[in-house]
Amino acid sequence: MPAPWSREEVEAIVADYFDMLNLELVGRAYNKSAHRRRLLPRLNRRTEASVELKHQNITAALIELGCPHIPGYKPLRNFQNLLFDAVQHRIRRDTSFDRIALEAVEKPASPPAISDPTDILVEAPSLALGIAERTSGGSRERVAVQRNYLEREGRNRSLGLAGEEFVAEFERRRLRMAGMSALGDKVDHVAKTRGDGLGYDVLSFETDGRERFIEVKTTAFGIETPFFISRNEVEFSHETAEHYRLCRLFDFRRRPRMFELRGSVSKNCRLDPVSYMGRFR
């Protein structure tokens, strides 16, 4: 049975992951296989498969810490406390990552053109994306991280608006391709024409004329990236479950794709409370 990863090994693979992640966030090419080959001599007779799994562990830790991750390394949530601590410490001391990640999440966006609507809609991932489980390998040390980058991206109004406009146009194209041009012409970007607070962003239609209430959540990162949703939006999804759709747009800046969740959000996702309102009694 392989020995547990040592602190030196964990720090080496975390550093290499962050080198790739920084390149990913600025849009520069890199070779994952070449990085892995250079890393292996620094590890204790680890296989390429074990390195791949550890990369997936790092992805899971980054998601829990509110950070972007490398697409292709799907989150694997059963990992050492030692690894979680190493990722936290790296975030704290890597000033270049902080600058690059902040620029990435706050960058303005505009809706890209839709060339082929059939290439955009994909199946939803497994939505059991809760808090990661940690195994032994060192006591967990809580270290304050600089900021929640995913939350900052969720507040990027330019990105959110571009995603809503993209989905509204997608719905028009979908209905027109189905021979329902009159319904396509009635698609309404309500968050723009009526304002926020309705509980959804786009009013669209099924091909039989039934209304479709669409809430749009947009990220420039991977399909597994969590999203933030308000209490009002959750309640609206419950009240209008039969007509409600949550459209999750991902990889928006490079190759936008999306999946749909139909019905009440609380039945489709694990909802973790991330903030509270304090009131005076």
Contacts in CASP RR format, 6 or more apart in sequence:
PFRMAT RR
TARGET T0000
AUTHOR 0000-0000-0000
METHOD contacts of the structure
MODEL  1
MPAPWSREEVEAIVADYFDMLNLELVGRAYNKSAHRRRLLPRLNRRTEAS
VELKHQNITAALIELGCPHIPGYKPLRNFQNLLFDAVQHRIRRDTSFDRI
ALEAVEKPASPPAISDPTDILVEAPSLALGIAERTSGGSRERVAVQRNYL
EREGRNRSLGLAGEEFVAEFERRRLRMAGMSALGDKVDHVAKTRGDGLGY
DVLSFETDGRERFIEVKTTAFGIETPFFISRNEVEFSHETAEHYRLCRLF
DFRRRPRMFELRGSVSKNCRLDPVSYMGRFR
2 46 0 8 1.000
2 50 0 8 1.000
3 44 0 8 1.000
4 80 0 8 1.000
4 136 0 8 1.000
4 137 0 8 1.000
5 13 0 8 1.000
5 44 0 8 1.000
5 54 0 8 1.000
5 80 0 8 1.000
5 82 0 8 1.000
5 83 0 8 1.000
6 44 0 8 1.000
7 82 0 8 1.000
7 86 0 8 1.000
9 42 0 8 1.000
9 43 0 8 1.000
9 44 0 8 1.000
9 46 0 8 1.000
10 54 0 8 1.000
10 80 0 8 1.000
10 82 0 8 1.000
10 83 0 8 1.000
10 86 0 8 1.000
11 86 0 8 1.000
12 39 0 8 1.000
12 42 0 8 1.000
12 43 0 8 1.000
13 39 0 8 1.000
13 43 0 8 1.000
13 51 0 8 1.000
13 54 0 8 1.000
13 55 0 8 1.000
13 58 0 8 1.000
14 58 0 8 1.000
14 83 0 8 1.000
14 86 0 8 1.000
14 87 0 8 1.000
14 90 0 8 1.000
15 90 0 8 1.000
16 35 0 8 1.000
16 38 0 8 1.000
16 39 0 8 1.000
17 55 0 8 1.000
17 58 0 8 1.000
17 70 0 8 1.000
18 90 0 8 1.000
18 94 0 8 1.000
18 97 0 8 1.000
19 35 0 8 1.000
20 30 0 8 1.000
20 32 0 8 1.000
20 35 0 8 1.000
20 70 0 8 1.000
21 68 0 8 1.000
21 69 0 8 1.000
21 70 0 8 1.000
21 97 0 8 1.000
22 96 0 8 1.000
22 97 0 8 1.000
22 100 0 8 1.000
23 29 0 8 1.000
23 30 0 8 1.000
24 30 0 8 1.000
24 68 0 8 1.000
24 70 0 8 1.000
24 71 0 8 1.000
25 68 0 8 1.000
25 100 0 8 1.000
25 101 0 8 1.000
25 103 0 8 1.000
25 104 0 8 1.000
26 100 0 8 1.000
26 104 0 8 1.000
36 48 0 8 1.000
36 51 0 8 1.000
36 52 0 8 1.000
39 51 0 8 1.000
40 46 0 8 1.000
40 48 0 8 1.000
40 51 0 8 1.000
43 51 0 8 1.000
52 73 0 8 1.000
53 76 0 8 1.000
54 79 0 8 1.000
54 83 0 8 1.000
55 70 0 8 1.000
55 73 0 8 1.000
56 73 0 8 1.000
56 74 0 8 1.000
56 75 0 8 1.000
56 76 0 8 1.000
57 76 0 8 1.000
57 77 0 8 1.000
57 78 0 8 1.000
57 79 0 8 1.000
57 80 0 8 1.000
57 83 0 8 1.000
58 69 0 8 1.000
58 73 0 8 1.000
58 83 0 8 1.000
58 87 0 8 1.000
59 69 0 8 1.000
59 70 0 8 1.000
59 73 0 8 1.000
59 74 0 8 1.000
59 75 0 8 1.000
59 76 0 8 1.000
59 224 0 8 1.000
60 75 0 8 1.000
60 76 0 8 1.000
60 77 0 8 1.000
60 79 0 8 1.000
60 132 0 8 1.000
61 79 0 8 1.000
61 83 0 8 1.000
61 84 0 8 1.000
61 87 0 8 1.000
61 132 0 8 1.000
62 68 0 8 1.000
62 69 0 8 1.000
62 87 0 8 1.000
63 69 0 8 1.000
63 75 0 8 1.000
63 129 0 8 1.000
63 132 0 8 1.000
63 150 0 8 1.000
63 224 0 8 1.000
63 225 0 8 1.000
63 226 0 8 1.000
64 84 0 8 1.000
64 131 0 8 1.000
64 132 0 8 1.000
65 87 0 8 1.000
65 88 0 8 1.000
65 91 0 8 1.000
65 145 0 8 1.000
65 148 0 8 1.000
66 145 0 8 1.000
66 148 0 8 1.000
66 149 0 8 1.000
66 150 0 8 1.000
66 151 0 8 1.000
66 226 0 8 1.000
67 91 0 8 1.000
67 101 0 8 1.000
67 145 0 8 1.000
67 149 0 8 1.000
67 150 0 8 1.000
68 101 0 8 1.000
68 104 0 8 1.000
68 105 0 8 1.000
68 149 0 8 1.000
68 150 0 8 1.000
68 221 0 8 1.000
68 225 0 8 1.000
69 75 0 8 1.000
69 221 0 8 1.000
69 222 0 8 1.000
69 224 0 8 1.000
69 225 0 8 1.000
71 221 0 8 1.000
71 222 0 8 1.000
71 223 0 8 1.000
71 251 0 8 1.000
74 224 0 8 1.000
75 129 0 8 1.000
75 132 0 8 1.000
75 224 0 8 1.000
77 130 0 8 1.000
77 132 0 8 1.000
77 133 0 8 1.000
78 132 0 8 1.000
78 133 0 8 1.000
78 134 0 8 1.000
78 135 0 8 1.000
79 132 0 8 1.000
79 133 0 8 1.000
79 134 0 8 1.000
79 135 0 8 1.000
80 134 0 8 1.000
80 135 0 8 1.000
80 136 0 8 1.000
80 137 0 8 1.000
80 138 0 8 1.000
81 134 0 8 1.000
81 135 0 8 1.000
81 136 0 8 1.000
81 137 0 8 1.000
81 138 0 8 1.000
81 139 0 8 1.000
81 140 0 8 1.000
82 137 0 8 1.000
82 138 0 8 1.000
84 132 0 8 1.000
84 134 0 8 1.000
84 140 0 8 1.000
85 138 0 8 1.000
85 140 0 8 1.000
85 141 0 8 1.000
85 143 0 8 1.000
88 141 0 8 1.000
88 143 0 8 1.000
88 145 0 8 1.000
89 143 0 8 1.000
90 97 0 8 1.000
91 97 0 8 1.000
91 98 0 8 1.000
91 145 0 8 1.000
91 146 0 8 1.000
92 143 0 8 1.000
92 144 0 8 1.000
92 145 0 8 1.000
92 146 0 8 1.000
98 146 0 8 1.000
98 147 0 8 1.000
101 149 0 8 1.000
102 147 0 8 1.000
102 149 0 8 1.000
102 152 0 8 1.000
104 149 0 8 1.000
104 153 0 8 1.000
104 220 0 8 1.000
105 149 0 8 1.000
105 150 0 8 1.000
105 152 0 8 1.000
105 153 0 8 1.000
105 154 0 8 1.000
105 156 0 8 1.000
105 220 0 8 1.000
106 152 0 8 1.000
106 153 0 8 1.000
106 156 0 8 1.000
107 156 0 8 1.000
107 159 0 8 1.000
107 220 0 8 1.000
107 253 0 8 1.000
108 158 0 8 1.000
108 159 0 8 1.000
109 156 0 8 1.000
109 158 0 8 1.000
109 159 0 8 1.000
109 160 0 8 1.000
109 162 0 8 1.000
109 163 0 8 1.000
109 218 0 8 1.000
109 220 0 8 1.000
109 252 0 8 1.000
109 253 0 8 1.000
110 158 0 8 1.000
110 162 0 8 1.000
111 162 0 8 1.000
111 163 0 8 1.000
111 165 0 8 1.000
111 166 0 8 1.000
111 169 0 8 1.000
112 166 0 8 1.000
112 252 0 8 1.000
112 256 0 8 1.000
114 120 0 8 1.000
114 166 0 8 1.000
114 169 0 8 1.000
114 170 0 8 1.000
114 173 0 8 1.000
117 170 0 8 1.000
117 173 0 8 1.000
117 174 0 8 1.000
117 177 0 8 1.000
119 257 0 8 1.000
120 170 0 8 1.000
120 256 0 8 1.000
120 257 0 8 1.000
120 258 0 8 1.000
121 257 0 8 1.000
121 258 0 8 1.000
121 259 0 8 1.000
121 260 0 8 1.000
122 223 0 8 1.000
122 257 0 8 1.000
122 258 0 8 1.000
122 259 0 8 1.000
123 259 0 8 1.000
124 248 0 8 1.000
124 259 0 8 1.000
124 260 0 8 1.000
124 261 0 8 1.000
125 223 0 8 1.000
125 224 0 8 1.000
125 259 0 8 1.000
127 261 0 8 1.000
127 268 0 8 1.000
127 269 0 8 1.000
127 270 0 8 1.000
128 270 0 8 1.000
129 224 0 8 1.000
129 226 0 8 1.000
129 270 0 8 1.000
130 270 0 8 1.000
130 272 0 8 1.000
131 272 0 8 1.000
134 140 0 8 1.000
150 219 0 8 1.000
150 221 0 8 1.000
150 225 0 8 1.000
150 226 0 8 1.000
150 228 0 8 1.000
151 228 0 8 1.000
151 274 0 8 1.000
153 159 0 8 1.000
153 219 0 8 1.000
153 220 0 8 1.000
153 221 0 8 1.000
154 160 0 8 1.000
154 219 0 8 1.000
154 227 0 8 1.000
154 228 0 8 1.000
159 218 0 8 1.000
159 220 0 8 1.000
159 252 0 8 1.000
160 216 0 8 1.000
160 218 0 8 1.000
161 191 0 8 1.000
161 192 0 8 1.000
162 218 0 8 1.000
162 252 0 8 1.000
163 216 0 8 1.000
163 218 0 8 1.000
163 249 0 8 1.000
163 252 0 8 1.000
164 189 0 8 1.000
164 191 0 8 1.000
164 192 0 8 1.000
164 201 0 8 1.000
164 202 0 8 1.000
164 216 0 8 1.000
164 218 0 8 1.000
165 189 0 8 1.000
165 192 0 8 1.000
166 218 0 8 1.000
166 249 0 8 1.000
166 252 0 8 1.000
166 256 0 8 1.000
167 201 0 8 1.000
167 202 0 8 1.000
167 214 0 8 1.000
167 216 0 8 1.000
167 247 0 8 1.000
167 249 0 8 1.000
167 258 0 8 1.000
168 187 0 8 1.000
168 188 0 8 1.000
168 189 0 8 1.000
168 202 0 8 1.000
168 204 0 8 1.000
170 258 0 8 1.000
171 184 0 8 1.000
171 187 0 8 1.000
171 202 0 8 1.000
171 204 0 8 1.000
171 212 0 8 1.000
171 214 0 8 1.000
172 184 0 8 1.000
172 185 0 8 1.000
172 187 0 8 1.000
175 181 0 8 1.000
175 183 0 8 1.000
175 184 0 8 1.000
175 187 0 8 1.000
175 204 0 8 1.000
175 205 0 8 1.000
175 207 0 8 1.000
176 184 0 8 1.000
178 207 0 8 1.000
180 205 0 8 1.000
180 207 0 8 1.000
180 209 0 8 1.000
183 205 0 8 1.000
183 207 0 8 1.000
183 209 0 8 1.000
184 204 0 8 1.000
184 205 0 8 1.000
186 203 0 8 1.000
186 205 0 8 1.000
187 202 0 8 1.000
187 203 0 8 1.000
187 204 0 8 1.000
187 205 0 8 1.000
188 194 0 8 1.000
188 202 0 8 1.000
188 203 0 8 1.000
189 201 0 8 1.000
189 202 0 8 1.000
190 198 0 8 1.000
190 200 0 8 1.000
190 201 0 8 1.000
190 202 0 8 1.000
190 203 0 8 1.000
191 198 0 8 1.000
191 200 0 8 1.000
191 201 0 8 1.000
191 202 0 8 1.000
197 232 0 8 1.000
198 236 0 8 1.000
199 213 0 8 1.000
199 215 0 8 1.000
199 230 0 8 1.000
199 232 0 8 1.000
199 233 0 8 1.000
199 236 0 8 1.000
200 213 0 8 1.000
200 214 0 8 1.000
200 215 0 8 1.000
200 233 0 8 1.000
200 236 0 8 1.000
200 240 0 8 1.000
200 244 0 8 1.000
201 214 0 8 1.000
201 215 0 8 1.000
201 216 0 8 1.000
202 213 0 8 1.000
202 214 0 8 1.000
202 216 0 8 1.000
202 247 0 8 1.000
203 211 0 8 1.000
203 212 0 8 1.000
203 213 0 8 1.000
203 214 0 8 1.000
204 211 0 8 1.000
204 212 0 8 1.000
204 214 0 8 1.000
205 211 0 8 1.000
205 212 0 8 1.000
206 212 0 8 1.000
210 243 0 8 1.000
211 243 0 8 1.000
212 243 0 8 1.000
212 245 0 8 1.000
213 236 0 8 1.000
213 240 0 8 1.000
213 243 0 8 1.000
213 244 0 8 1.000
213 245 0 8 1.000
214 245 0 8 1.000
214 246 0 8 1.000
214 247 0 8 1.000
215 229 0 8 1.000
215 233 0 8 1.000
215 236 0 8 1.000
215 237 0 8 1.000
215 244 0 8 1.000
215 245 0 8 1.000
215 246 0 8 1.000
215 247 0 8 1.000
216 247 0 8 1.000
216 249 0 8 1.000
217 227 0 8 1.000
217 228 0 8 1.000
217 229 0 8 1.000
217 246 0 8 1.000
217 247 0 8 1.000
217 248 0 8 1.000
217 249 0 8 1.000
218 249 0 8 1.000
218 250 0 8 1.000
218 252 0 8 1.000
219 225 0 8 1.000
219 227 0 8 1.000
219 248 0 8 1.000
219 249 0 8 1.000
219 250 0 8 1.000
219 251 0 8 1.000
219 252 0 8 1.000
220 251 0 8 1.000
220 252 0 8 1.000
220 253 0 8 1.000
220 254 0 8 1.000
221 250 0 8 1.000
221 251 0 8 1.000
222 250 0 8 1.000
222 251 0 8 1.000
223 248 0 8 1.000
223 250 0 8 1.000
223 251 0 8 1.000
223 257 0 8 1.000
223 259 0 8 1.000
225 250 0 8 1.000
227 248 0 8 1.000
228 274 0 8 1.000
229 246 0 8 1.000
229 265 0 8 1.000
229 271 0 8 1.000
233 265 0 8 1.000
234 265 0 8 1.000
234 266 0 8 1.000
234 271 0 8 1.000
236 244 0 8 1.000
237 244 0 8 1.000
237 246 0 8 1.000
237 263 0 8 1.000
237 264 0 8 1.000
237 265 0 8 1.000
237 266 0 8 1.000
238 264 0 8 1.000
238 265 0 8 1.000
238 266 0 8 1.000
241 263 0 8 1.000
241 264 0 8 1.000
241 267 0 8 1.000
242 263 0 8 1.000
244 262 0 8 1.000
244 263 0 8 1.000
244 264 0 8 1.000
244 265 0 8 1.000
245 260 0 8 1.000
245 261 0 8 1.000
245 262 0 8 1.000
245 263 0 8 1.000
246 260 0 8 1.000
246 261 0 8 1.000
246 263 0 8 1.000
246 265 0 8 1.000
246 268 0 8 1.000
247 258 0 8 1.000
247 259 0 8 1.000
247 260 0 8 1.000
248 258 0 8 1.000
248 259 0 8 1.000
248 260 0 8 1.000
248 261 0 8 1.000
249 256 0 8 1.000
249 257 0 8 1.000
249 258 0 8 1.000
250 256 0 8 1.000
250 257 0 8 1.000
250 258 0 8 1.000
251 257 0 8 1.000
261 268 0 8 1.000
261 269 0 8 1.000
262 268 0 8 1.000
265 271 0 8 1.000
END
